[in-house]
Amino acid sequence: MCKGLAALPATCLKSAKDIKHKIGFLLQKPDPPQEQKALKEKEKEKDKEKVKDTVVNRITPAETEKWKTSFTNLIKNDDGRKAFASFLQSEYSQENIEFWVACEDFKQTPADKMNLKARNIFERYIEADSPREVNLDSVTREQTRKNLEMCDVSCFDEAQSKIFTLMEKDSYRRFLRSRLFLELSQPAMDNKPCGLEKKVKRQISDYSQCLPSYA
């Protein structure tokens, strides 16, 4: 041992050796085995399946016939709204139905909580570059911003109406021609849902967890 190290107290040498040992252990620590990673991924998939297995009300051809008559009949029906939301998710435009539902929920909000909820809706869906920004013109966006200053149940009426019209003239028409709607419109072969029907119901149920309900 060199004189420099020999001159150090024994306690210092021991501490230095302990630190060296700990660093070496950390450097040699192996990554989690692939089996553990795969197991964690399987657990995540199981959690998703639990959500998909949530049962929704049976959708009959009579109901889907009503949905074809008007967009209002579709969006005001619980199952219709869930089915349409599932379709929008496939088109990566689900923020539109989320915003519409949020506005409906907002109208039921107690007065003392209205300001906070209005601000949250604006920051989530309307403000430029917001997380779930909907497609609104700048005039409507700014008018809605001003409405927040004197917040009431009509705060989002103009913005909600614009998004409703956008969905009605665009996404709704494609939804009526979609495979999802055609499958839902098929009459059941017997009293037991077939595999295809179960698949469609799970697809709708999977997304419906994201939609708030309203009175």
C-alpha positions as CSV (number, residue, x, y, z in Angstrom):
1,M,0.0,0.0,0.0
2,C,1.4,3.4,-0.8
3,K,2.3,5.8,1.9
4,G,-0.6,8.2,1.1
5,L,-3.2,5.5,1.8
6,A,-1.3,4.1,4.8
7,A,-1.3,7.5,6.4
8,L,-5.1,7.6,6.4
9,P,-7.1,6.5,9.4
10,A,-8.5,2.9,9.3
11,T,-12.1,4.3,9.5
12,C,-11.6,6.3,6.3
13,L,-10.2,3.3,4.4
14,K,-13.2,1.2,5.5
15,S,-15.6,3.8,4.3
16,A,-13.9,4.1,1.0
17,K,-14.0,0.3,0.5
18,D,-17.8,0.3,1.4
19,I,-18.5,3.0,-1.1
20,K,-16.5,1.1,-3.8
21,H,-18.4,-2.1,-3.0
22,K,-21.8,-0.4,-3.3
23,I,-20.9,1.3,-6.6
24,G,-19.7,-2.0,-8.0
25,F,-23.0,-3.7,-6.9
26,L,-25.1,-1.0,-8.6
27,L,-23.2,-1.2,-11.8
28,Q,-23.5,-5.0,-11.9
29,K,-27.3,-5.0,-11.0
30,P,-29.0,-6.8,-13.9
31,D,-32.1,-5.5,-15.7
32,P,-35.4,-7.0,-14.8
33,P,-35.8,-10.4,-16.5
34,Q,-37.8,-10.5,-19.7
35,E,-40.2,-12.9,-18.0
36,Q,-41.1,-10.2,-15.4
37,K,-41.6,-7.6,-18.1
38,A,-43.9,-10.0,-20.1
39,L,-45.8,-10.8,-16.9
40,K,-46.4,-7.1,-16.2
41,E,-47.6,-6.6,-19.8
42,K,-50.0,-9.5,-19.4
43,E,-51.4,-8.0,-16.2
44,K,-52.1,-4.7,-18.0
45,E,-53.9,-6.6,-20.7
46,K,-56.0,-8.4,-18.1
47,D,-57.0,-5.0,-16.7
48,K,-58.1,-3.8,-20.1
49,E,-60.1,-6.9,-20.6
50,K,-61.9,-6.3,-17.3
51,V,-63.1,-3.0,-18.7
52,K,-64.1,-4.5,-22.0
53,D,-66.2,-7.1,-20.2
54,T,-68.5,-4.5,-18.7
55,V,-72.0,-5.2,-20.0
56,V,-74.0,-2.5,-21.7
57,N,-77.8,-2.6,-22.4
58,R,-78.9,-4.6,-25.4
59,I,-79.2,-2.5,-28.5
60,T,-82.1,-3.5,-30.6
61,P,-82.7,-2.8,-34.3
62,A,-85.7,-0.7,-33.3
63,E,-83.3,1.6,-31.4
64,T,-80.9,1.9,-34.3
65,E,-83.8,2.8,-36.6
66,K,-84.5,5.8,-34.3
67,W,-80.8,6.8,-34.5
68,K,-81.0,7.0,-38.3
69,T,-83.9,9.5,-38.2
70,S,-81.9,12.3,-36.5
71,F,-78.6,13.0,-34.8
72,T,-80.5,14.3,-31.8
73,N,-82.1,10.9,-31.3
74,L,-78.7,9.2,-31.5
75,I,-76.8,11.5,-29.1
76,K,-79.6,11.8,-26.6
77,N,-79.8,8.0,-26.2
78,D,-77.4,6.5,-23.7
79,D,-76.5,3.5,-25.9
80,G,-76.5,5.6,-29.1
81,R,-74.1,8.1,-27.5
82,K,-71.8,5.3,-26.4
83,A,-71.8,3.7,-29.8
84,F,-71.1,7.0,-31.5
85,A,-68.3,7.8,-29.0
86,S,-66.7,4.4,-29.9
87,F,-66.9,5.3,-33.6
88,L,-65.3,8.7,-33.0
89,Q,-62.6,7.0,-31.0
90,S,-61.7,5.0,-34.1
91,E,-61.4,8.3,-36.0
92,Y,-59.4,10.0,-33.3
93,S,-62.0,12.7,-32.8
94,Q,-63.6,11.6,-29.6
95,E,-62.9,15.0,-28.0
96,N,-66.0,16.3,-29.8
97,I,-68.4,14.0,-28.0
98,E,-66.5,14.4,-24.8
99,F,-66.9,18.1,-25.0
100,W,-70.6,17.9,-25.8
101,V,-71.2,15.6,-22.8
102,A,-69.2,17.8,-20.6
103,C,-71.4,20.8,-21.5
104,E,-74.5,18.8,-20.7
105,D,-73.1,17.8,-17.4
106,F,-72.1,21.5,-16.8
107,K,-75.7,22.6,-17.1
108,Q,-76.6,20.4,-14.0
109,T,-73.8,21.9,-11.9
110,P,-74.7,23.8,-8.7
111,A,-74.1,27.5,-8.9
112,D,-71.3,27.6,-6.3
113,K,-69.3,25.1,-8.3
114,M,-70.0,26.4,-11.8
115,N,-67.1,28.8,-12.1
116,L,-64.5,26.1,-11.4
117,K,-66.0,23.6,-13.7
118,A,-66.4,26.1,-16.5
119,R,-62.7,27.0,-16.2
120,N,-61.7,23.3,-16.3
121,I,-63.9,22.7,-19.4
122,F,-62.4,25.7,-21.2
123,E,-58.8,24.8,-20.4
124,R,-59.4,21.2,-21.4
125,Y,-61.4,21.6,-24.6
126,I,-61.5,25.2,-25.9
127,E,-58.3,27.0,-25.1
128,A,-55.7,27.0,-27.9
129,D,-53.3,24.0,-27.7
130,S,-55.4,22.5,-24.8
131,P,-55.1,18.7,-24.2
132,R,-58.5,17.9,-25.9
133,E,-58.9,20.9,-28.1
134,V,-62.1,20.9,-30.2
135,N,-62.4,22.5,-33.6
136,L,-63.8,26.0,-33.0
137,D,-63.3,29.3,-34.8
138,S,-61.4,32.1,-33.1
139,V,-64.5,34.2,-32.7
140,T,-66.4,31.5,-30.8
141,R,-63.4,30.7,-28.7
142,E,-63.0,34.3,-27.6
143,Q,-66.7,34.8,-26.9
144,T,-66.6,31.7,-24.7
145,R,-63.6,33.1,-22.9
146,K,-65.6,36.3,-22.2
147,N,-68.6,34.2,-21.0
148,L,-66.4,32.8,-18.2
149,E,-66.4,36.3,-16.6
150,M,-70.1,36.1,-15.9
151,C,-70.6,32.3,-15.9
152,D,-74.0,30.7,-16.1
153,V,-75.7,27.7,-17.7
154,S,-75.5,29.3,-21.1
155,C,-71.7,29.8,-20.9
156,F,-70.9,27.1,-23.5
157,D,-74.1,27.2,-25.6
158,E,-72.5,28.7,-28.7
159,A,-69.5,26.4,-28.6
160,Q,-71.5,23.3,-27.9
161,S,-73.9,24.2,-30.8
162,K,-70.9,24.5,-33.2
163,I,-69.5,21.1,-32.2
164,F,-73.0,19.5,-32.4
165,T,-73.4,20.8,-35.9
166,L,-69.9,19.7,-36.9
167,M,-70.6,16.1,-35.7
168,E,-74.0,16.1,-37.3
169,K,-72.8,17.1,-40.7
170,D,-69.6,15.1,-40.7
171,S,-69.0,12.2,-38.3
172,Y,-72.7,11.2,-37.9
173,R,-73.1,10.5,-41.6
174,R,-70.0,8.3,-41.7
175,F,-71.2,6.6,-38.5
176,L,-74.4,5.5,-40.3
177,R,-72.3,3.9,-43.0
178,S,-69.8,2.4,-40.6
179,R,-69.4,-1.3,-40.0
180,L,-70.1,-0.7,-36.3
181,F,-73.6,0.7,-37.0
182,L,-74.4,-1.9,-39.5
183,E,-73.5,-4.7,-37.0
184,L,-75.6,-3.0,-34.3
185,S,-78.5,-2.8,-36.8
186,Q,-78.5,-6.5,-37.5
187,P,-81.4,-8.5,-35.8
188,A,-80.3,-11.0,-33.2
189,M,-80.4,-14.6,-34.5
190,D,-81.6,-15.9,-31.1
191,N,-81.9,-14.8,-27.5
192,K,-78.2,-15.3,-26.9
193,P,-75.8,-12.6,-28.2
194,C,-73.5,-14.0,-30.9
195,G,-69.8,-13.6,-30.8
196,L,-69.9,-10.6,-33.2
197,E,-72.5,-8.8,-31.1
198,K,-70.4,-9.4,-28.0
199,K,-67.4,-7.9,-29.7
200,V,-69.3,-4.8,-30.7
201,K,-70.8,-4.4,-27.2
202,R,-67.3,-4.7,-25.7
203,Q,-66.0,-2.1,-28.1
204,I,-68.7,0.3,-27.1
205,S,-68.4,-0.4,-23.4
206,D,-64.6,0.1,-23.5
207,Y,-65.0,3.7,-24.5
208,S,-68.1,4.5,-22.5
209,Q,-66.0,4.5,-19.3
210,C,-64.6,7.8,-20.4
211,L,-68.0,9.5,-20.8
212,P,-69.6,11.3,-17.8
213,S,-73.3,10.7,-17.4
214,Y,-75.7,13.6,-17.0
215,A,-79.3,13.9,-15.7
